[in-house]
Amino acid sequence: GAAIVVEVYDLPLANWGRFLDGCRAPLAIGRVELDDGAWVAGFVADASALGVDITAFGGWQAWLTHDSTR
């Protein structure tokens, strides 16, 4: 339960099915609470399934930056 930076996109409902079809395990779509209290659909994943927990990096983009410097 730590806060991380997320990216929020406005996806037209007409494209939702195609988007979901492209979502593969270990990713899933779940409900995510934003700082303002709003709940949105977002990617969720079990860190043990991915092999890395990005929480300490503060978000996906920060982890990508760190990973690219290794």
Backbone as CSV, one residue per row, in Angstrom:
resi,resn,N_x,N_y,N_z,CA_x,CA_y,CA_z,C_x,C_y,C_z
1,GLY,0.716,-1.200,0.000,0.000,0.000,0.000,0.762,1.278,0.000
2,ALA,1.741,1.475,-0.846,2.425,2.759,-0.956,1.967,3.488,-2.216
3,ALA,2.007,4.812,-2.151,1.631,5.615,-3.316,2.742,5.586,-4.360
4,ILE,2.349,5.533,-5.629,3.294,5.646,-6.740,2.706,6.589,-7.781
5,VAL,3.555,7.108,-8.635,3.118,7.969,-9.730,2.475,7.094,-10.797
6,VAL,1.330,7.531,-11.320,0.647,6.795,-12.380,0.381,7.726,-13.560
7,GLU,0.085,7.146,-14.684,-0.324,7.892,-15.870,-1.805,7.605,-16.094
8,VAL,-2.591,8.647,-16.339,-4.026,8.486,-16.537,-4.360,8.887,-17.971
9,TYR,-5.045,8.011,-18.679,-5.435,8.243,-20.065,-6.945,8.176,-20.192
10,ASP,-7.479,8.896,-21.156,-8.908,8.862,-21.453,-9.099,7.948,-22.662
11,LEU,-9.575,6.738,-22.411,-9.774,5.750,-23.470,-11.251,5.703,-23.834
12,PRO,-11.595,5.982,-25.085,-13.006,5.913,-25.483,-13.581,4.525,-25.227
13,LEU,-14.802,4.483,-24.735,-15.465,3.221,-24.412,-15.494,2.276,-25.615
14,ALA,-15.609,2.816,-26.802,-15.655,1.982,-28.014,-14.365,1.181,-28.208
15,ASN,-13.255,1.618,-27.612,-11.964,0.930,-27.764,-11.626,0.028,-26.584
16,TRP,-12.477,0.012,-25.568,-12.187,-0.712,-24.340,-11.991,-2.211,-24.566
17,GLY,-12.846,-2.840,-25.359,-12.734,-4.277,-25.611,-11.421,-4.656,-26.266
18,ARG,-11.009,-3.907,-27.259,-9.739,-4.192,-27.940,-8.562,-3.994,-26.991
19,PHE,-8.663,-2.967,-26.143,-7.618,-2.718,-25.156,-7.501,-3.894,-24.185
20,LEU,-8.634,-4.351,-23.660,-8.628,-5.472,-22.722,-8.095,-6.740,-23.365
21,ASP,-8.396,-6.942,-24.627,-7.927,-8.127,-25.331,-6.403,-8.171,-25.400
22,GLY,-5.757,-7.025,-25.375,-4.299,-6.960,-25.436,-3.618,-7.077,-24.082
23,CYS,-4.385,-7.104,-23.019,-3.838,-7.188,-21.662,-3.539,-8.653,-21.341
24,ARG,-2.288,-8.969,-21.136,-1.872,-10.354,-20.896,-1.319,-10.527,-19.482
25,ALA,-1.499,-11.709,-18.924,-0.958,-12.049,-17.602,0.559,-11.880,-17.613
26,PRO,1.142,-11.413,-16.553,0.579,-11.251,-15.218,-0.119,-9.899,-14.987
27,LEU,-0.290,-9.105,-16.031,-1.049,-7.867,-15.877,-2.537,-8.155,-15.857
28,ALA,-3.262,-7.316,-15.171,-4.717,-7.394,-15.125,-5.238,-5.966,-14.976
29,ILE,-6.525,-5.802,-15.172,-7.154,-4.506,-14.957,-7.861,-4.556,-13.608
30,GLY,-7.603,-3.566,-12.787,-8.228,-3.492,-11.471,-8.546,-2.048,-11.142
31,ARG,-9.166,-1.831,-10.009,-9.512,-0.481,-9.576,-8.346,0.102,-8.800
32,VAL,-7.993,1.354,-9.129,-6.862,2.052,-8.529,-7.367,3.380,-7.983
33,GLU,-7.012,3.690,-6.745,-7.434,4.961,-6.150,-6.371,6.026,-6.366
34,LEU,-6.792,7.167,-6.891,-5.895,8.298,-7.122,-5.825,9.187,-5.883
35,ASP,-4.833,10.078,-5.840,-4.673,10.992,-4.705,-5.925,11.804,-4.409
36,ASP,-6.684,12.143,-5.442,-7.879,12.971,-5.232,-9.091,12.157,-4.768
37,GLY,-8.894,10.863,-4.542,-9.974,10.000,-4.073,-10.760,9.325,-5.183
38,ALA,-10.517,9.706,-6.423,-11.202,9.079,-7.556,-10.676,7.659,-7.754
39,TRP,-11.581,6.772,-8.182,-11.209,5.401,-8.519,-11.269,5.244,-10.029
40,VAL,-10.209,4.705,-10.620,-10.137,4.500,-12.068,-9.713,3.060,-12.347
41,ALA,-9.962,2.600,-13.558,-9.465,1.296,-13.981,-7.985,1.452,-14.319
42,GLY,-7.187,0.512,-13.861,-5.751,0.603,-14.126,-5.111,-0.769,-14.152
43,PHE,-3.875,-0.791,-14.615,-3.117,-2.039,-14.616,-2.741,-2.399,-13.189
44,VAL,-2.918,-3.644,-12.857,-2.461,-4.188,-11.587,-1.698,-5.470,-11.902
45,ALA,-0.773,-5.807,-11.024,0.005,-7.026,-11.227,0.561,-7.489,-9.896
46,ASP,0.747,-8.758,-9.776,1.378,-9.336,-8.603,2.881,-9.216,-8.786
47,ALA,3.550,-8.505,-7.890,4.995,-8.295,-8.017,5.754,-9.608,-8.094
48,SER,5.288,-10.635,-7.376,5.997,-11.919,-7.417,5.901,-12.558,-8.801
49,ALA,4.825,-12.285,-9.526,4.680,-12.824,-10.876,5.601,-12.103,-11.849
50,LEU,5.848,-10.821,-11.598,6.708,-10.042,-12.482,8.180,-10.198,-12.136
51,GLY,8.472,-10.556,-10.889,9.856,-10.703,-10.480,10.480,-9.417,-9.996
52,VAL,9.746,-8.300,-10.035,10.287,-7.026,-9.549,9.150,-6.207,-8.952
53,ASP,9.431,-5.570,-7.823,8.470,-4.678,-7.188,8.958,-3.256,-7.422
54,ILE,8.207,-2.474,-8.174,8.639,-1.120,-8.548,8.271,-0.067,-7.508
55,THR,7.597,-0.462,-6.431,7.094,0.502,-5.455,8.192,1.431,-4.942
56,ALA,9.347,0.910,-4.602,10.438,1.724,-4.053,10.927,2.788,-5.042
57,PHE,10.681,2.579,-6.326,11.106,3.552,-7.336,10.097,4.677,-7.506
58,GLY,8.907,4.508,-6.955,7.900,5.563,-7.010,7.026,5.545,-8.243
59,GLY,7.228,4.595,-9.138,6.389,4.499,-10.321,7.100,3.800,-11.470
60,TRP,6.326,3.505,-12.491,6.811,2.748,-13.646,7.906,3.489,-14.413
61,GLN,7.701,4.778,-14.684,8.693,5.535,-15.453,10.026,5.621,-14.710
62,ALA,9.979,5.825,-13.391,11.215,5.881,-12.602,11.942,4.548,-12.637
63,TRP,11.182,3.444,-12.587,11.822,2.134,-12.661,12.458,1.920,-14.026
64,LEU,11.753,2.327,-15.089,12.315,2.188,-16.437,13.624,2.958,-16.566
65,THR,13.654,4.168,-16.010,14.878,4.973,-16.048,15.997,4.262,-15.302
66,HIS,15.706,3.747,-14.118,16.704,3.017,-13.331,17.181,1.773,-14.080
67,ASP,16.239,1.009,-14.615,16.582,-0.235,-15.290,17.437,0.005,-16.532
68,SER,17.213,1.125,-17.223,17.977,1.402,-18.442,19.404,1.827,-18.147
69,THR,19.718,2.177,-16.895,21.069,2.600,-16.550,21.907,1.451,-16.013
70,ARG,21.295,0.251,-15.917,22.057,-0.885,-15.389,22.837,-1.549,-16.475
